[in-house]
Amino acid sequence: MTELTHDHVLSNRFIVLKILAALYTVAIPIAHLNLPTTSIWHIAIIFSIAMNFTYPWAAYKQERFLTLEVVLSSGLIALSLMSLYASPLFVITAIFLHGCWDLAKHRGAGTPFFSWYVSGCVVVDWIYTAALLIAFFF
């Protein structure tokens, strides 16, 4: 499914994915600004879990790297859920590691995916990680 890897961010192709990615990115700060601060870690867990479905879906569609993508995503989801019972640092770590996986994907690891998507995802994940670390420590 090479069409999934060759697309420019400004083209009209895959417009639904582009809209959903933009909405997801905008929804993070909107959710945190409008919901009670006591919910910060639950909001982070929800967004962390949601971000882990894209690559397994792509692996399924391409029939490549499905086991790798499912294992990594499941591990990151489990890490996020651990913060319900332990420290919020678990969800912060999961989001940071998702950004690391995005960077690895940009360099060719796992299921091929749009370079504009994985590059943007690294930035969003690591900015989100930094914001959550600030919230945790201050």
C-alpha positions in Angstrom: 0.0 0.0 0.0 2.6 2.5 -1.1 -0.1 5.2 -1.5 -0.1 5.4 2.3 3.5 6.5 2.3 3.6 8.9 -0.7 1.4 11.9 -0.1 2.1 15.6 0.5 0.4 17.2 3.5 -1.3 19.8 1.4 -2.8 17.4 -1.2 -6.5 16.5 -1.1 -5.7 12.8 -0.9 -6.4 11.2 2.5 -8.2 14.3 3.6 -10.2 12.5 6.3 -6.9 11.3 7.9 -5.6 14.9 7.7 -8.7 16.4 9.2 -8.7 13.8 12.0 -5.0 14.3 12.8 -5.6 18.1 12.9 -8.7 17.7 15.2 -6.8 15.4 17.5 -3.9 17.9 17.8 -6.3 20.7 18.5 -8.4 18.6 20.9 -5.5 18.0 23.3 -5.1 21.7 24.5 -8.9 22.3 24.3 -9.6 19.3 26.5 -7.0 20.4 29.1 -8.1 24.0 29.1 -11.8 23.3 29.4 -12.0 20.3 31.7 -11.2 20.3 35.4 -7.5 20.2 36.2 -8.3 17.2 38.5 -8.9 15.3 35.3 -5.5 16.1 33.7 -4.2 12.5 34.0 -7.4 10.9 32.8 -7.4 13.2 29.7 -3.8 12.3 29.0 -4.6 8.6 29.3 -7.5 8.9 26.8 -5.3 10.8 24.3 -2.4 8.4 24.8 -4.6 5.4 24.2 -6.2 7.0 21.1 -2.9 7.7 19.5 -2.0 4.0 19.6 -4.5 2.8 17.0 -3.3 4.4 13.8 -0.2 2.3 13.2 -1.7 -1.1 13.9 -4.6 -0.1 11.5 -2.0 0.8 8.8 -0.1 -2.5 9.5 -3.4 -4.4 9.1 -4.2 -2.6 5.9 -0.7 -3.1 4.4 -0.4 -6.7 5.8 3.0 -5.9 7.1 4.5 -5.6 10.6 1.1 -6.2 12.3 2.6 -8.1 15.2 5.3 -5.4 15.8 2.8 -2.6 15.7 0.2 -4.3 17.9 2.8 -5.3 20.5 4.2 -1.8 20.7 0.8 -0.1 20.8 -0.4 -2.6 23.4 2.6 -1.9 25.6 2.1 1.8 25.3 -1.6 1.5 26.2 -0.7 -0.7 29.2 1.9 1.8 30.3 -0.8 4.5 30.1 -3.3 2.5 32.0 -0.7 1.8 34.8 -0.9 5.5 35.7 -4.4 4.9 36.9 -3.0 2.7 39.7 0.5 4.2 40.1 2.1 7.4 39.1 1.1 9.8 36.3 4.7 9.4 35.1 3.6 6.2 33.4 1.3 8.0 30.9 4.0 10.7 30.4 6.5 8.0 29.6 4.0 6.3 27.2 3.5 9.5 25.3 7.2 10.2 25.1 7.9 6.7 23.9 5.2 7.0 21.3 7.1 10.0 20.0 10.3 7.9 19.9 8.4 5.3 17.9 7.3 8.0 15.5 10.9 9.1 15.1 11.9 5.5 14.4 9.1 5.2 11.8 10.3 8.4 10.2 13.6 6.6 9.8 12.0 3.5 8.2 11.1 1.3 11.1 7.8 -0.7 11.2 4.9 -0.1 8.9 5.5 2.7 6.4 3.4 5.7 7.1 3.3 9.3 5.9 6.5 11.2 6.7 4.5 14.4 7.4 2.3 12.5 9.9 5.1 10.8 11.8 7.2 14.0 11.9 4.2 16.0 13.2 3.4 13.3 15.7 6.9 13.4 17.1 6.5 17.2 17.7 3.0 16.9 19.2 4.0 13.9 21.4 7.1 15.6 22.8 5.5 18.9 23.4 2.6 17.1 25.2 5.2 15.2 27.2 6.9 18.4 28.2 3.6 20.1 29.2 2.6 17.0 31.3 6.0 17.0 33.0 5.5 20.6 33.9 2.1 19.9 35.3 3.4 16.9 37.3 6.3 18.7 38.9 4.8 22.1 39.4 
